[in-house]
Amino acid sequence: MIDIYQLFGGDVDEFARLGKSAQRLIIDNDDFFRIDDILHSLDMINKKLVSGLFEENVYQNLKSQCDNESIIDRLIKISIDRKS
């Protein structure tokens, strides 16, 4: 799912125009928006613009939504790489 998101640069409109049917079986528009929200929250955490409670809630939500820790690590890396 994250690979497809990155393939389209996080651009849900480009995915809507150019995404293949096989890709649409893996990820949909709601998934794109969910990943965007997660990355936005991680960006704000990285920039220290949020409270400790917000940060704790983001990580708790990630743990409940992600199958394994490697997905969380990958999202964090994407967030860090986006700001450079």
MARFISE-635758 format. One record per residue (C-alpha): residue number from 1; x negated, y negated, z negated. Coordinates in steps of 0.5 Angstrom, whole numbers, always signed. Example, Ala and Ser with C-alpha at 12.3 -4.5 7.8 and 13.67 -1.06 7.14 Angstrom:
<recs>
     i      px      py      pz
     1     -25      +9     -16
     2     -27      +2     -14
</recs>
This chain:
<recs>
     i      px      py      pz
     1      +0      +0      +0
     2      -5      -5      -2
     3      -9      -3      +4
     4      -3      -5      +9
     5      -2     -11      +5
     6     -10     -13      +6
     7      -9     -11     +13
     8      -4     -17     +14
     9      -8     -22     +10
    10      -2     -22      +5
    11      +2     -25     +10
    12      +9     -22     +10
    13     +11     -25     +16
    14      +6     -22     +20
    15      +7     -16     +17
    16     +15     -17     +20
    17     +12     -18     +27
    18      +7     -13     +28
    19      +8      -8     +22
    20      +8      -1     +25
    21     +14      +4     +23
    22      +9      +8     +19
    23      +7      +2     +15
    24     +14      +0     +14
    25     +15      +7     +10
    26      +9      +5      +6
    27     +11      -2      +4
    28     +16      -7      +5
    29     +18     -14      +4
    30     +19     -13      -3
    31     +12     -10      -4
    32      +9     -16      -1
    33     +12     -21      -5
    34     +11     -16     -12
    35      +3     -16     -10
    36      +3     -24      -8
    37      +6     -25     -15
    38      +1     -20     -19
    39      -5     -24     -15
    40      -2     -31     -17
    41      -1     -29     -24
    42      -9     -26     -24
    43     -11     -32     -20
    44      -8     -36     -26
    45     -11     -32     -31
    46     -18     -32     -28
    47     -17     -40     -28
    48     -16     -40     -35
    49      -9     -43     -34
    50      -5     -39     -38
    51      -3     -37     -45
    52      -6     -31     -48
    53      +1     -28     -49
    54      +2     -29     -41
    55      -4     -26     -40
    56      -2     -20     -44
    57      +4     -19     -41
    58      +1     -19     -34
    59      -3     -13     -36
    60      +2     -10     -40
    61      +7     -10     -33
    62      +1      -8     -29
    63      +0      -2     -33
    64      +7      +0     -33
    65      +8      -1     -25
    66      +1      +2     -23
    67      +0      +9     -23
    68      -7      +9     -25
    69     -13      +4     -27
    70     -16      +4     -20
    71     -10      +0     -17
    72     -11      -5     -23
    73     -18      -6     -22
    74     -17      -7     -14
    75     -12     -12     -15
    76     -17     -16     -20
    77     -22     -15     -15
    78     -18     -18     -10
    79     -16     -24     -14
    80     -23     -25     -16
    81     -25     -25      -8
    82     -19     -29      -6
    83     -22     -35     -10
    84     -29     -35      -7
</recs>
